[in-house]
């Protein structure tokens, strides 16, 4: 049975157009007074991007970190948030989640300021620990539990241009918190069939969040990862993505390489571990695409 037959087509669904946070500002912007230079200055707009896929092992953490570092290389202020109890993003910046006393668990459950658990590294990191595994249970009885992350970010919204949230490989309460706080969602998708199937449930979850909690959140882009152009399966998987999701699929292909496994061992991003290598360059190219994504992208 072919892959195309099993993946639902997108016809009949409303377009998942990217929410453009600049659009409303352009409509209501006051006219500049003569001689008023400040009226021509653009106020930076914070973009909160959640990286999600309910399937694990799709390079979600790798994409979150390296895209964040690529943004910083281009002069942006970046915070990455490790919302995964496994703490892989925290470890990828040389920190031991088992030795961390306070983490995102304390931010979400005990409501401590998020600034108290942000550690400076290649980019600023809001760290995770194994305690975060108990966050969903602890949050379940709280009023406004889906908005815990959104409320926590109020403190630091003016300090950053980008906040990137690495979510666990599930569509539970932690991931819902990321969707509620997000201006957009980026989906890393391994170029194989099982990873493609996860997109269907993710879209359904986002539809629920739009209806009840955050009317603006959409899939902003889909990143094909672990791509191997030598295999028919990888090429076919990308063709299916483009058939179903059109221009939401980024042109950059994140190819398979051992560098993705080696860099976290050194507690470094690809930009630091192998700055001139093809893997680092791929994420720099992806960063350009995401920055251009402030313009609406079409959904097939």
N, C-alpha and C positions, 0 to 999 in steps of 0.2 A: 504493500500500500504506500503510495507516494506521500511525501511531506505536505504538498500543497493541498491534498484532499483532506488532511486532518486539521490544518490550521484554518480557523474561520476567516473568511474574507471580510474586508472592512466596508463593503458596500452596504448602504442602509444605516450606517452609524453616523452620528454627527461628527464633523471634523474636529480633531484634537488640536486645534490651532493653539499656538503658544500665546499665553497672556503676555502682553507687552506693557510692563509697568510704566513706560513713558507715555502711553497713549492718552491716559486721562489727564496727565500733567499738560500735555500739549493743547488740549481743548480748553483748559481753564487758566492757562498762563496769562498773566496780565501783560498789556502792551508796555514796551520799554519807554521810559521817559527820556527825552533828549538829554544827553550828557550823563545818563545813569549807566555806568559800566557794569554795575552789579547785576542789572536786569538781563544782561546777555550771558552771564555765567550759568552753566548747567549744574544743578545739584545732583551729585552722584546718587544713583538709586541702588539700594541693596538688593542683590539677588541671592535668594536662599534656595539652593539646589539639593534635592534629595536624590541619592543614588540607590536604586532599589531593584531587586529581582528576587522572587521567592526561592529560586534555585541557587544553591551555594556554588562556589567555585567558578564564578563567571568573570573574575577580575574586577569585582565591584570595589573592593578596598584599594586595589592597585590604581584603578581609575580615579577614585576620589582623591587620593594623595597626590598622584602625579599631575592631575589636572589642576589641583590647587597650587602646586609648586610652579607649574607653567604659567598660571595667572600671576603669581607673585613675580616671576621673571619679567612679566610685561608691566609691572609697576602697580599692581592691584594689592589692596590689603585683604588678606585671606585668613579665615578661621575654618578649620576642619573639625567636625564633631564626630567622635567615635560612639555611635549608638548601638554597637554590637557587643554583647557580653563576652564574645571571644577575644575582644581587644586587639584584633589584628592590626588596625590602623595605629593604635597606640604603640604596639611593638614595632611597627614599621618605621617609627621615628625614634627607636632606641630606648623606649621606656618599658619597664616590666609591669604589666597590669596587676600582677600578684603583690607588688610592693607599693601600690598606690593606695593611700589612705582615704582620699575622697575623690569621687568620680561623678560621672553623669547620673549615677544612681542617686547621689545626694542632691543633685540639682533638681531632678524630676520628683523625687519622693519627699525629701526633707526641705526642698525649696531654698537651698543655699544659693547665693549669687553664682552664676556661671563663671564669672571672672575669677573665682577662687579655685577653679579646677582647670583653668587654661594654662598650658605649659608652652613656653616658646621653644620652637625647634626650627626646621626649615620653613614651616608655616606655624601659626599658632594652633595648638591642638587641645580641644576639650576632651579629656581622657576618659577611657572606660576601665572598668574592672569587672571581675567575676560577679560582684554584687549586683550588677545590672541585670543578671539573669532573674533576679527576684523583683524587678521593677514592675513588670506587668501585673503580678499578683498584688503588689503593694498599691499600685495605682487604681486597680479595678474598683475599689470602694470609694474613691475620691470623686468629688464633684468637679467637673471640668477636666477629667483625666486626659482627654484627647488634646487639650490645649496646654499641657504642662511645658512642653518645649517652646511653644510660641511665646508663652509668658516669660520664660527664662531668657529669651533672646532680646527682649525689650531693653535690657541693661546695656547690651553691646551693639545694638543696631547701628549706631553712628560711628563705630570704630572700624567697620569693615565694608568692603565693596562686595565681597563674596563670602557666604557661609555655605560650606559643603557638608552634607550630612551623610555619613556612611551608615546604612541601616542593616539589621540582621537579615539572614536569608529566610524571611517569613513575612506574612502580611498581618502581624499581630499589632498590639497596642503601641509598641515602640515605633514601628513603621508608620502607623496611623498618625502618631505625633509628628513625625517628620513631614508627612503629606500636609498636615494642617498648617505647619509653620512655613511650608515651601512656597516659592513663587513658581517653581517648575520642578519636574522630575526627569532625571536622565536614567535610562535603563541600559546597563551593560548586558549584552546578550552574547553568550558563547555561540559560536557558529556550529550548532548542532541541534537536532530536532527537539530534545527534551527541554532545552533552554527556551526555544521559541514558544512552546506550549505555555510556559509560565506567563507570557505576556497577556494572555486572555484573562486570567484571574486578576492580574495587576490592573488591567483596564477596568474591570468590574469594581474593584476596590476603590480606584480613583473616582469612578462615577458616583459611588456612595459618599465619598468625602466631599465631592463638589456639591452634591445635593444637600448635605446636612451641615458641613463644617467649613469648607473653604471653596467658594464658588469659582475661584480663579485657577486652581491648580490643574495642570495638564501635563501630559508627557511632552517634554521640550525636545527630546532627542533620544535616539536609540544608537548605542555604540556597539558595532560588531567586534567581539573580542575573540582571542585565540584563533584567529583566522589563519588558515593554511591553504594558499591558492593552489597547492599541488593536489589537493583532494577534491573530488567532485562534490562530496558532502558539504564542505565548507562553502563552495561556490553556490551550490543549490540553496543552502540556508540563507545566504545573503540575498539571492534572487527572490526568495519567498518573503523576506522582510521588506524588500523594496516594493514588491507587488502589493503587500497588505498595508504598508505604512508610508509609502511614497517618500517625500522629502524629509520626513521625520528621521529617516536613517542617515546618520552622518556619513560622509564620504570617506573619512579616515577609517582604515582597518587596523585594528590592534593585533598584530601578528604574534604567533607563538614564538617565544624565546626563553631561554633559561635565565635571562637577566631579570625577569619578573620574580623568580624565586630567589635569586642571589641578593638583590638589593635589600629586601627586608632583613636578611641575616646581618647585614652591616648597619641596620637602623637608618637607612637612607632611601631617598627617592631615586628614581632612575636618572633624574637630572644631576644629582650629586654623584651617584655611583658610576654612571657611564654617560657623562653629559653629551658626548658627541655621537653616541650610538643610535642606531635606527629606532630603538624602542623609545628613547627620550624624544627623538624628533617626531615620532608619531603622536605623542601626547602634546607636543607644541603645536602640531598641525590641528589636533582636536581642539585645543584651546582657542585657536583662531576661529574655528567653526562655531564653537559655543558662544564666543563673543559676538559673532555675526548673527547668532540666533536671536538677538534682541529684535530682529525683524521677523515677522510672522513666517512660519514654515508651513507648507501644505501637507495635508493628510490625504493620501490616495483614497 
